[in-house]
Amino acid sequence: MPPIDQKASNTPNTGAGPHLLSQQSRQATSSAIRDLLVHARRPGVISLAGGLPSTELFPTTSLVAAASTILSQPQNLQYGLTEGEMRLREIVADIHTTDDQLPITPDDVQIVSGSQQALDLIARVTLDPGDEVVVGDSEYLGAIGAFRGAGGRLVPIPIDSHGLDVDTLAGQLRRGLRPKLCYLIPEFHNPTGESITAERLSRLAILSDRYAFLIVEDNPYGALRFDGEPVRTMASMTDNVVRCRTISKTIAPGLRVAWMIGPGWLLDAVRVAKQSVDLHTPTVTQHLAATLLGNTDAHQSHMSRLASHYMDRRDSLMGALRDHMPEGRFASPAGGMFLWLSLPESVDTNRLLPLALDRGVAFVPGSAFAVSGTARHSMRLSYSTATPSELREAVERLAAALTDWADGPGVSSPP
Ligand SMILES: Cc1ncc(COP(=O)(O)O)c(C=O)c1O
């Protein structure tokens, strides 16, 4: 060990450590889902906890073929533009112009490294500490983390079977609430599986005009619809909207390709912020995304395959719940990957979880997503990765865990 000289011995020698972390980092807690997934990966556990797309549905053959062409052209390995590769932005602009019947140009599109990055960048460039952000109660944990990380103060609004409760929001706005952002997952919400009605959307658009807030329309699951009609984008009703879309649930999340479409003032600020985050989204995966999305016929048949696969899974899960858990209440999700199961109020799903893990099944307790409420008797079940027979087995195990609960903590739990 080197001798300690006089000067050094006057310096507090605590060493580099967590005291160097910013206040914001020290306050940030790790995601409950991530902590829980450690147990969900135990051998023999059927996990309905993760929000992952099914690996077996990744279009690997098309990706391998595209990769060999893309990687053989060295310019595809060069630094790229912060706004994203022109080829991908053109394809995205065409897709939205056709699907949403709203003309979009490549300049309106900003490519990002996952829609999680879109949420983070939007939060960074709009929020000052204490600024209010409307979110659902319960809500996607990644959005909660991004808004809180930028100092936002979350204002939770209930979600019911018609989506975000716009009446409650209107009441709060009348009483003086002045949010900068309103976060909205319009279709197949994570975690509740609910979609918002057209009537609520148009009222939300009117509110955003009257009270001058920006709607963050994050719709990663809308493309995975198996029943009913798509929900129209709020961009057809107001200019106060930034759309976030991703290929994570439809092609593969490991590519980290997503995009934002929004007002110029926002995208300009996002581009400056993104330069200091990652300069640009990886060029190679942008070209992969462009090749797959640009091959319209193949992409459409891939999407039909996804929808029928996830619909089978949803039906298996719902059938098993009806057979084995008559005490559970749930709506039928018309798409996406999640089903929100509510049990009798006497059941605490936080305390049910260890019993369920012992029985070999994992879920996410509702409280993990709660902003102000507790959602204690609810849980999120994902049907995306388990097979139909695993889903049935998982529900039988869950029903057995509920029996354990009734025989144990359920009986002695306080009212
Ligand atoms: C509602 C919602 N938004 C955003 C994301 C993040 O998606 P991405 O992989 O594009 O970052 C997820 C991922 O689960 C999500 O559920």
The ligand as an SDF file (V2000), in Angstrom:
LIG
                    3D

 16 16  0  0  0  0  0  0  0  0999 V2000
  -46.8860    0.3860  -22.7710 C   0  0  0  0  0  0  0  0  0  0  0  0
  -45.4660    0.1720  -23.1420 C   0  0  0  0  0  0  0  0  0  0  0  0
  -44.7640    1.1910  -23.6520 N   0  0  0  0  0  0  0  0  0  0  0  0
  -43.4780    1.0400  -24.0120 C   0  0  0  0  0  0  0  0  0  0  0  0
  -42.8390   -0.1700  -23.8580 C   0  0  0  0  0  0  0  0  0  0  0  0
  -41.3830   -0.2730  -24.2460 C   0  0  0  0  0  0  0  0  0  0  0  0
  -41.2670   -0.8130  -25.5030 O   0  0  0  0  0  0  0  0  0  0  0  0
  -39.9030   -0.7740  -26.3320 P   0  0  0  0  0  0  0  0  0  0  0  0
  -39.3830   -2.1630  -26.3820 O   0  0  0  0  0  0  0  0  0  0  0  0
  -40.2770   -0.2400  -27.6760 O   0  0  0  0  0  0  0  0  0  0  0  0
  -38.9620    0.1610  -25.6290 O   0  0  0  0  0  0  0  0  0  0  0  0
  -43.5220   -1.2680  -23.3340 C   0  0  0  0  0  0  0  0  0  0  0  0
  -42.8430   -2.5600  -23.1440 C   0  0  0  0  0  0  0  0  0  0  0  0
  -43.3240   -3.4830  -22.5570 O   0  0  0  0  0  0  0  0  0  0  0  0
  -44.8790   -1.0870  -22.9590 C   0  0  0  0  0  0  0  0  0  0  0  0
  -45.6090   -2.0890  -22.4400 O   0  0  0  0  0  0  0  0  0  0  0  0
  1  2  1  0
  2  3  1  0
  2 15  2  0
  3  4  2  0
  4  5  1  0
  5  6  1  0
  5 12  2  0
  6  7  1  0
  7  8  1  0
  8  9  2  0
  8 10  1  0
  8 11  1  0
 12 13  1  0
 12 15  1  0
 13 14  2  0
 15 16  1  0
M  END
$$$$
